[in-house]
Amino acid sequence: MAQAMRWYPLNLPLSSAAIGVGDSHAPLSTDSLLSASALHPLALSCQEMPRGMAYGDGFFTTIGVYQGQALWQSYHAARLQTHCQALHLYLPNTLEDSVWQQVASFAEHIQHGLIKIIVSRQAQSVPGYAHAPELTANQALIWLGVLPSATLAHRHVDIVSLIGQSALSAQCDAGNAAAHTTAQITATRVKLLQQAPISAMCLTARLASMPPPLAGLKTLNRLDSVLLAGELQRHQQAMSLFSTLQTSSASPIASASTILSEGLVRDMSGNWVEGVMSNVFYQLHGADATCATWYTPPIIHSGVNGIMRQVIVDKLASSAAPIQLRALQDKDLHQLSAMFFCNAVRGIIPVRELWLDAATCIELTVAIYAAAE
């Protein structure tokens, strides 16, 4: 995505005056937003987002747009509600309705790409970090970032293929006495975007540990992710250099057969939790071949409870092979048989190779990619 994201404020006291439309205290209409020149994000933040800039006081969610539709809108709407509640932000129903009306209009306008919603707290009359105890004095200030792109994916995968068709109609454990009906199987079927298989690398930087109610939230405080992304970028540059110079086979990283696109990251306890920009699911050798179990690490003190992660967990919850929450530890890495990352924009991202370090790589199966349409 080469072009820059364009930012549009929805309900800021200065925003409509700054672009010359409408009542300066009213949310902007979608037509006004689409026709107006987007504000420079740094100028906007300095004027009207002091708490977001100074304290990271807020959160964001990033929506994939595919064929003019905002993907998984109900899940993003739930994130707005739960995050506002956790951070004591006031989101009036009229403002929330306006958000989704404008998201739908932007999605139809760009057809493919992404829309980012940033939410911060209005300026406070009390000094420093403090905020007013009254909920209505903590109104959510909202920006929409819009970025058109080429189509997000050229392949789709039926979520059933993650666990296998046989698993939906068979009993996977002795305690499950009821067979799944055709209606249940049909209800489980969901088409997900899917990318080509990638290489991933275990990174050394770690995720910060957060207390409740911040754990799992997609807050504006993402410095741990910034450092992790920087480490991944350095590995990508090194791999690209090796490839360009056609380094001898004595450099093991040069033999990577797929593009290094993601990093596996761990928390302060040493458990592997997620990717730099995605959540992770994995399988282990020795699982029942008829009903191979997919695991995902629990999001307790570190990481983000991502949209696509929740979609997959929810859609398979009533199947014969629901996703299991299980910590991924160092001792498990050599037992991995399959892995994929996922996020709300790119969908499913199968992993063909996982580099444990610059000299050690394990090959993984990518059956779900073969099952894609």
LUMDOPA-473255 format. One record per residue: x, y, z of N, C-alpha, C, O in turn. Coordinates in pm, whole numbers, plus 50000, padded with zeros to 5 digits. Layout:
// residues N
XYZXYZXYZXYZ ...
***
This chain:
// residues 373
500854988250000500005000050000500895012450000501335016950106 501145017949884502115028549872501585042149916502325050149973 500305044849892499795058149923499525059650072499345049950145 499495072350116499305075250258497835074350296496955077150214 497585070650420496225070450472495725084750488496465093550532 494475087250453493845100250469492945099850591492195090350613 493025110550671492325110750800491165120550797491275131650744 490035116250856488825124350861488285124451005487975113851059 488185136051066487605136951201486085136551195485485141751101 485465130251295484015129251295483335139451385482355145651345 483845141151507483075148751606483935158151688483665160251807 484975163951628485865172651703485375187051699484875191451596 485505194451808485015208151811485595217051703484915226051656 486875214751662487515223351564487515217351424487875224151328 487095204751411487355197651287486565203351170487155205851065 485245205451185484465209951072484825224151034484795227750916 485165232551134485605246051102486925245651025487155253850937 487795235851061489105235150997488995231950849489825236450770 487975224050810487835220750668486675228250604486335225950488 486065237450683485145246850625483765241650593483145246350497 483255232150670481895227350645481135226050775481685221650876 479875229950771478925226450876479135233051010479995241651025 478335228851106478385233451244479635227751310479875215751305 480425236251372481715231751427481575222451545482565216851591 480345220651598480165211651712479365199251673479015191251760 479065197451545478245186051501479095176251423480045180251356 478765163051430479475153351347479325156951199478265161751157 480365154551120480325157650978479535147050904479555135350942 478835151150799478135141650715479155133950632480275138550611 478735122050586479635114050504479995121250376481145120850333 479015127750314479295135150191480325146050215481215148250132 480205152950328481165163450360482555157650379483545163450334 482625146150447483935139950469484575135650338485765137750316 483775129650250484315124850125484755136050033485705134649957 484045147450039484365158349949485435167650003486075174849927 485635167550135486595176750195488015171350182488225159450164 488965180350192490365176250195490685170650332490335176650433 491325159350336491655153150465492675161750537493535168050475 492565161950670493515169550750494835162150761494885149850757 495915169850776497225163750801497185157250939496855164051036 497515144350951497325137451078498125143351193497635143351306 499345148551169500135154151278499525167251327499445169551448 499095175851233498485188451273497195185851349496905192651448 496435176151302495185172751370495445167851511494765171951605 496425159051526496695153351657497165163951755496735164051871 498035172951710498565183051800497485192451848497515196851963 496515195751763495475205051799494395198651886493925204751982 494005186351853492775181051910492915167251973491915161552016 494095162051979494295148752038495405149152141496295140552136 495405158752234496535159652328496655147352417497765143052447 495545141752461495635130252550496075117652475496825109452528 495625116352353496075105152272497555106052243498265095952246 498035118152215499445120352187500305119052312501375112952309 499835124852423500655125452544500635112452623501655108352678 499475106052630499325094452720498925081552648498845070952711 498675082252519498115070452453496735067352505496345055652514 495985077852540494685076352604493615073752498492955082952451 493475061152460492495057452359492795043952300493595036352354 492155040952189492335027952125492025029351977491595039951930 492245018551903491925018751760491485004951716491704994951784 490865004551600490514991951536490654993951386490325004651334 491134983651316491404984651173490514974751098490534962751124 489734979951004488714972350934489164969650791489534978850719 489124957150750489384953750611488174956950525487034954950566 488434961950405487364964850309487584956050188488644956350125 486574948250155486664938650045485384939449962484284937550015 485534942349834484394943749743483344953449798482144950849790 483824964549853482944975049899482284972550033481434980350075 482654961750101482054958350230483074959250342484224955050326 482664964850455483494964950575483394951150640482304946950680 484514944250651484524930450701484374929950853485004937650924 483544920750900483394917751042482994930151123483524932651232 482054937851068481664950351133481104948051272481374955951363 480324937451292479734935151425480804932951530480634936751646 481934926751490483024924451585483754937551616484154939951730 483934945851515484554958851539483634967551626484114974951712 482334966651603481384974351685481454969751830481384977951922 481594956651851481734951551987483014956652051483044959552170 484094957751971485354963252025485154977752068485644981652175 484464985751989484214999552029483505000152163483855008052249 482494991652179481724991652303482564987152422482584993852526 483244975952410484004970452523485194979252559485504980852677 485864984852459487014993352487486595006552549487255011552640 485495012252502484985024552564484615022052710484895030352797 484005010752735483625007352873484885005652960484935010753072 485874998552908487094996152987487855008953015488445010353123 487855018352921488625030652935487785042452986488275053652994 486525039853020485635050153074485475061652973485645073353006 485135057752850484885067352743483395067252710482745056852709 482865079052682481445080552654481225080352503481735088952431 480465070552456480155069052315478645069552297477975059252308 478075081352268476615082352251476145073752134476895071452039 474905068952141474375060452036474365067551901474635061351798 474045080551902474005087951776475385088651712475505087751590 476415090251793477775090751740478185077051686478805076151580 477855066651759478195053151713477495050051580478105044451489 476215053851570475495051651444476175059251330476285054051219 476615071451358477285079351255478595072851211478935072951092 479315067051306480575060151272480315049551166481005049051065 479335040951190479125029651101478485033750969478725027250867 477685044350970477175049550843478325054550756478355052050635 479245061350817480365066950741481365056350701481955057150594 481565046250786482415034850748481845028050625482585024750531 480525025850624479885019250509480065027550382480315022050274 479935040850393480085049450276481525049350225481765048650104 482485050150316483885049450275484205036050211484915035550111 483685025150268483945011750213483415010650070484085005349982 482215015750049481655015449913482485024049818482645020749701 482995035049870483765044449787485105038549744485485040049628 485835031849836487175026949802487155012649748488095008649679 486115004749777485944990949731486924981249796486504970749846 488214984349796489204975649859490194984249937490564995149894 490614979150053491574986450134491294984650281490874973850324 491524995050358491254994050501490795007550555491085018150499 490065006850666489575018550737489975016950883489645006950947 490695026750935491125026251074490295036251154490135047851114 489775031751266489035040351358489925042951480490315033551549 490245055551505490995059351625490045066551720489325075751680 490065062351844489205068151946490085073352060490925066052112 489875085952099490605091652212489625099152303488445100352272 490145104152415489315111052513489355126152489490405131752456 488215132552507488175147052495489075153552599489375147552702 489505165952572490335173252667489625174352801488405175952807 490405173452909489835173153043490125186253119491115193053095 489215189453211489385201553293490295199053412490765208553475 490555186353442491455182953553492855181053497492995177153381 493925183653577495285183453523495855169453512495375159853572 496915168553432497705156253425496955144453365496155145953272 497255132653421496635120453371495155119353404494425111953338 494695126553503493335124653557492265127653453492475135053357 491105121653477489935124953395488725126153486488715120753597 487715133153439486525135753519485815122753553485795113553471 485235121653672484525109453709483215107453633482765096153617 482605118453585481345117153513481605111553372482455116653300 480865101253336481085094853206480905104753091481675104652996 479885113253100479585122252989480665132852968480695139352863 481545134753066482655144153051483875137552987484945143552977 483705125152943484785117452882484375112752743484565101052708 483825121752663483315117752532484445112752443485565117952444 484115102652365485055097052269485195106452150484195110552090 486435109952116486725117351993487195107351889488035098851918 486655108351768486835097651670487375103051538486915113251487 488375095951485488915098451352488765085851268488855074651319 488535087651141488555076551046489745078450952489895088950890 490565068150942491655067950845491275058750731490855047450754 491425063350607490975055950490492155053650397492865063050362 492355041150356493475037550268492995027650162492825015850192 492775032250039492435022849930493635014149897494785017849921 493365002449841494444993449802493954984149694492774984349656 494854975949644494444964649561493654955049649493614956449771 493024945249586492224935649663493064929449774494244926249754 492474927649890493204922850007493654908349993494634904250055 492934900549914493274886449897492644881249769491584886049728 493274871449707492754865149587492224851149614491724844349524 492324846749739491854833449775491014834349901491164843549982 490104824649915489284823350034489424809150086489724799850011 489214807650214489214794350273487944792850356487574801750432 487284781450339486134778150422486664774350559487574766150571 486094780150663486584777450798486494762550832487244757650917 485584755350765485484740950787486804733950755487144723950819 487544739150655488774732450614489854733350722490824725850718 489694742350818490664743050927490654730351010491684725851059 489464724651026489354712851112489024700251033489084689251087 488654701750906488324690250824486834687350828486214687950934 486264684250713484844681350704484444669750794483364669950854 485314659550804484964647850885484794651351031484004645051102 485524661451077485444665151218484114671251253483694670751369 483434677051154482154683451184481044673351202480084675851275 481164661951138480094652151144480434640251233479604631451254 481664640051284482074628851369482214633251514482434645051542 482074623951604482334626851744483834626551767484504616851731 484354637251825485804638251841486264634051979487474633252004 485354631452068485744626152197484594618052253483444619752212 484924609452345483924600152397482794607252469481684601952478 483054619052520482034626152596481044633652509480064638852561 481264634252377480364641652290479384631852229479694625052131 478204631052287477254620952246476394625152128475854616752057 476244638152108475334643052004476104645751876477074653251875 475654639551767476264642351637475814656051588474704660551618 476664662551512476324675851460475404674451340475624666151252 474374682551337473394681951230473884689551108474844697251114 473204687050996473534694150873473394709050893474194716750840 472384713350968472184727650994473354733551070473774744751041 473884726051167475024730951244476254732151155477014741751166 476444722351068477584722650977477484734650885478464741750862 476274736950831476064748250742476324761350814476934770550758 475854762250940476044774551016477514777251044477924788751059 478314766551052479724767951082480504773350963481564779450980 479994771150842480724774950721480834790050711479824797150705 482054794950708482344809150692483534810350599484524803350615 483434819350502484534821850410485454832450468485014843250507 486744829250474487744838450525488734841950414489074833450332 489194854450411490274857850321491524849950358491754846850475 492314846550257493534839150285494684843950197494504846550078 495874845050258497084849150189497914836950151497644825750196 498924839250067499864828550033500714825050155500914833550242 501224812750162502064808850276503304817650290503844822650191 503724819550413504854828450444505894821150529505674809950575 507014827850548507964824050653507774833450771507404845050754 508024828350890507974836451012509224833751093509884823551074 509544842851183510734841351266510404844251411509644853451441 510974836351502510844838951644511694851151680512894851451653 511084861051740511764873551772512214873651917511724865952000 513164882451947513724882952082513064893552170512954891652291 512624904852111511914914952190510614908952242510074899552184 510114914452353508944908352417507794918252431507974930452429 506604912552446505404920452466505334925352610505744918352703 504814937352627504614942652762503494935052832502594929652768 503564934652964502544928253046501584938953096502024949053152 500294936753078499264946453114498324940853220498014928953218 497864949353312496894944853411495474946053356495254953253259 494514939153418493124941853384492804956253421493354961153520 491954963453349491204958753232491904961653099491254961252995 493214964453101493914968152978494364956052897494544957252776 494544944652960495044932852891494104929052777492884928152796 494674926952660493894922852543493334934252462492844931952351 493394946552514492834957952441493804962852334495024961252346 493244968952229494064974652122494224989652148493694997952074 494944992952254495095006852295496085014052205496765007952123 496155027252222497115035252147498535033652199499475038452136 498725026952312500065024152366500615011452300500275000352341 501455013152198501925001452123503455001752106503964997152003 504175006952204505615007852190506284994152182507284992552113 505734984252253506304970752241506154965552098507074959252045 505014968252037504804964051898505724971651802506184966051704 505984984451831506894992351748508284986051748508914984751643 508774982251867510104976251876510134962551809511124959051744 509074954851824509004941751760508984943151609509664935651538 508204952651558508154954751413509514959151360509894955351250 510244967051439511594971051398512524959151390513324958151297 512424949951487513264938051482512924929451362513824924451294 511624927651334511224919951216511744926451089512214919550999 511664939651082512154946750964513644944350941514084942850827 514414944051048515844941451034516104927350979516984925450895 515334917651027515474904150974515074903650826515714896750747 514024910850791513594911050651514654917250561514904912250451 515284927850607516344934150529517534924850512518134924150405 517874917750620518994908350613518704897150513519564893450433 517484891850518517114881150425517124886150282517584879150191 516614898150261516594903950127518014905950074518294903449957 518914910450162520304912450122520964899450083521664898649981 520744889050164521314875950133520804870949998521564865449918 519504873049974518914868349850519484876049731519804870149628 519604889249746520094897649637521534894049601521884893349483 522354891949701523774888949678524024874349645525154870249618 522934866249649523054851949623524154845849709525064839149660 524024848349837524994843449933525064828249927524074821749893 526184822749959526384808349954525454801450054524944807750147 525244788650034524344780850119524864779750262524164774450349 526074784550287526584784450424525794793950514525864792850636 525044803250453524184812250530522784806550529522064808250431 522374799950636521104792550633519894801250608518934796550546 519894813750652518704821950632518464824750485517344827850444 519514823750404519364826350262518544815750192518084818050080 518344804250253517634793350190516124793950212515414784650173 515644804550275514204805650298513464805250165513824812450072 512424796850156511724794950030510514803950016509954804949907 510084810450123508944819550118509324832750184510334833550254 508514842850163508834856250211508674857050362507674852650417 509664862750429509574865050573508614876650596508934888150564 507454873750651506394883750661505874885950802505124895450825 506254877650896505694879051031506694873751132507604866151099 506524877951257507354873151366506504867351476505424872551506 506984856751537506324850951653506924857451777508144857851792 506074862551866506574870251979506054864352111505024857752115 506814866952217506464861152346506264872052452506634883652433 505664867852561505414877152671506574877052769507594870552744 506434884252879507534885452975507794872453049508844870853110 506834863053045507024849953107507714840053014508074829053057 507884843752889508544834952794507604826852708508074819052625 506294828352725505334821052642505134828552510505074840852507 505044820952401504804826752269503314829852257502474821052275 502984842452226501604847152241500924850352109499764846752088 501624857152018500984861851896502044865951795503234863651817 501614872051684502524877751587502694892651611502044898351699 503564898851532503774913251544502504920751512502184930751577 501764916251411500554923151366499384913651352498474916151273 499394902851428498354892651410498334883451532499224883551616 497274875351538497214864451635497694851551569497874851051447 497904841251649498474828951597497664816951643497174816651756 497544807051554496944794051584497954783351544498744785351451 497934771951613498934761651583498394747751612497454745951690 499014737951547498754723851574500064717151613501144721751579 499924705951687501084698451733501094684451676500034678651652 502274678951654502394664951610501774655851716501844658451836 501164645051666500574635251758499104637151781498474628951847 498524648051727497084650151743496324639851660496844634551562 495084637151701494224627851629494074632451485493624643651460 494434623951391494394627951251492994630951201492814638851109 491964624651262490594627051221490084640351272489274646951207 490554644251387490054656351451491224664151510491294666251631 492134668251424493324675351469492924688351536492144696151482 493454690651654493084702251734493924714351697495144713551686 493244725651679493924738351665493944745251800492934745451871 495094750751835495254758051961495544772651931496054776051824 495214781152025495654795052020496064798952161495394795252257 497154806552176497574810452310496534819452377495934827752310 496324817752506495394826652577495954840852585497164842752599 495074850652575495454864752590495104868752733493944871752763 496094868752820495844871252962496464884453006495744893653045 497784885352998498474897653038499114904952921499434916752931 499304897952809499994903752694499244900252566498514890352559 499444908952466498834906252336497474912852321496944918952413 496924911352200495634917252165494644906252132494954896852059 493464907352187492384898152151491824902752017490874910552011 492434897751909492154902751776490784898851724490164889351770 490324906651625489014904351565488944890751497488024882951524 489904887751409489844875151336490044863251431489434852751411 490864864851531491004854251632489654851151694489294839451708 488914861651731487624859451796486604853451699485784845151739 486654857751572485754851951472485974836951463485014829251466 487234832651452487534818451436487124810651560486524799951549 487434815951678487044809251802485524807851810485014797251844 484824818651778483354818451787482744808851686481864800951721 483194809351562482564801351457482804786451475482004778351428 483884782751542484154768651565483764763951705483964752251739 483204772951786482894769451924481884758151934481974749952026 480934757451842479904747151848480194735451756479374726351741 481374735451694481744724251608482264712751693482374713851815 482564701851626483114690351698484574692151734485134684051809 485204702651683486614705151712486824719851743487444727051664 486314724551857486484738751891487944742151916488754733551951 488264754751898489614759551926489894758152075489044761052159 491104753452106491514751852245492524762652283493454765552208 492334768552400493304778152452494444770452519494204762552610 495664772852473496824765552526498064774152509498324779352400 498834775552614500084783152606501044776252510501114763952505 501774784152434502794779052342504154782152402504524793852416 504894771652439506164773252508507324768952419507124762852314 508534772052464509734768352387509764753452355510114749552243 509394745252452509454730852434508504725852326508664714752275 507494734052290506514729952189506964732852047506414727251953 507944741552030508254746451896508664735251801508264735251684 509454725651849509874714651761508764704451739508914695451657 507664705851812506514696851795505434702951707504404696651683 505654715151658504644721551574504474713951443505464710051380 503234711951401502984705751271502374715651173502564714351052 501624725451223501004735451137500804748251217500684747951339 500764759451144500584772351210500014782251110500344781750991 499174791151157498794802651075498614814751164498224813751281 498894826351107498584839051169497274844151111496814839251007 496664853751177495424859451123495224873451177495624876651290 494614881851095494134894751144492934899251062492574892750963 492314910151103491034914151044491174919550903490174920150831 492364923350862492564928850728492994918050630492474917450518 493934909850669494514900050576493884886250585494094877950497 493114883650689492504870550705493494860350754494254862950847 493484848350691494344837150730495674838150657495724840550536 496784836350732498124837150674498864824350713499474823750820 498844814050627499514801350661501024803150671501604811550602 501644795250757503094795650776503704782950719503354771850761 504624784650625505324773050567506614770050642506984758450659 507304780650687508564779050757508564787850882508104799350878 509064782450992509254790151113510734789551150511274778951180 511364801351148512774802351186512864804351337512394814451389 513464794651406513644795751550514764805451582514754812151685 515754806051493516834815951497517394816551356516834810551265 518504823751338519044825551203519564812751140519814812351020 519714802151221520294789751168519354777751175519684767151123 518204779251239517314767751262515934770751209515274780251252 515494762451115514184764351054513404751251059513964740551036 512104752051091511254740151088510214741950978509664752850959 509964731150905508994731150796507624727350853507514718050933 506584734350810505234731950856504324728650739504574732850626 503264721150766502304717950661501394729950638501114737650729 500934731350514500054742550479498824737050406498444741950300 498204726850465497054720450402495894730250382495144728950285 495744739950473494614749150460494774757950336493784762550280 496004760250293496194768250172495754760150049495154765549956 496064747450050495654738849939494144737849930493584735649823 493464739450046491994738250050491304751150010490074751349996 492054761949991491444774849961490894775049819491304767249733 489964784249797489354785749665489954797749593489574800649480 
***
